[in-house]
Amino acid sequence: MLIIAAIPFVYYSIALFSCLRYFLTAKLVANDFLPPVSILKPVRGLDPEAYENFASFARQDYPVFEILFCVGDFSDPALPVLEQIKRDFPETKIRIVIGSGREATNDKVAKLARLVEEAAYEHLVINDSDVRVEPQYLRRLVAPLANPAVGAVTCFYVPTKDASWVQRLQDIGMLSDFYPGILVAKQLDGVKFALGPTICTTRAHLQKFGGYASIENKPADDLLVGRLIEEQGYEVILLPYAVSTVPDYQSLRELFFKRLRWITVMRHMRPWGHFGLIFTLGLPWALLAVAVDPAATVIAIYLGGYLLIRSLLTLLVGSMGLGQPGVGKKLIWIPLWDAMASLIWLVSFTRKSIRWRGHDYLIQNGELVPARMIASNSVVEI
């Protein structure tokens, strides 16, 4: 049992090596490749601080670009904010498209299919409505596409603030758990994914796998776009650069179900990989080792070693890699995050549906199937 309980330390060692190697070798590309760019933003509802999020894209230090928004209908509460953005930035080419014109389960992807059709330029930057960027954003994202071997570019994302303990908990989860996991995946298998807050590619690369229309009924469109472009033989670049996202959760319950939704999708898309996460959960294995043999040496090796290596990993990613301030003060949240992550992993095996923006969906044969629609306080079966 003590040998089995030591397996997470093997994973953590691989994660430390993967993160260290990545941040020591990955570099931002600097060149004069500045093609016209279409920024595509599907929007549904009003996110916190939406105006500042949208306005940050209009402030780009870039020669030629346009911003295209797509909302479902004229009643969307984001529409007045988008119209205000158009008035406040008349020098920026901004267009608002109403409706996707498609019947699809994944509303976001249906809107993206419409936006790709409407885009004036070949080079596309796709991002979520809760993202906020700095003026050099487009220059950094587009530069790697000067290499014809590169098919897509993606990057990390960090919160704009951590005003509450719940937000600090989520932040430490990203730095200590999520990002080390994707860097291990990169080290072992290459980048076969993209991260939803930012994807930069071209219309041609999307068309080669059928475009967004071909995945409009599937979950995890960001992961699929990266995978499908990589399968064409192109390289997907993960930049050592982070955009900002505004937290869209206020309570521990909201954070719990946000993470549960994501990991449930991963369980359906990568079932064996999802099961294998059991050997990355260091806290429950360390506690089990101590329960089996509560000797002082075992406590020091397993619990002490767990806390040390998890802290080093978090500091490596957060402070050295992404340059985030105050990471050291958040290390006390690691055990709580790991406890919650372990619980979420267990609960995910009981979930047959996910909830997104007030709608419930089943995942069957890799596709989203509407389960029910929430309207006011009633549940209407579809």
Secondary structure, DSSP 8 states (H G I E B T S, - for coil): -HHHHTHHHHHHHHHHHHHHHHHHH-----------EEEEEE--S--TTHHHHHHHHHT---SSEEEEEEESSTT-TTHHHHHHHHHH-TTSEEEEEE---S--S-HHHHHHHHHHHH-SSSEEEE--TTEE--TTHHHHHHGGGGSTTEEEEEEEEEES---SHHHHHHHHHIIIIIHHHHHHHHHHH------TT-EEEEHHHHHTTT-GGGGTTSS-HHHHHHHHHHTTT-EEEEEEEEEEE-----SHHHHHHHHHHHHHHHHHHSHHHHHHGGGG-HHHHHHHHHHH---HHHIIIIIIHHHHHHHHHHHIIIIIIT--TTTGGGGGGHHHHHHHHHHHHHHHTT-SEEEETTEEEEEETTEEEEEEEEETTEEEE-
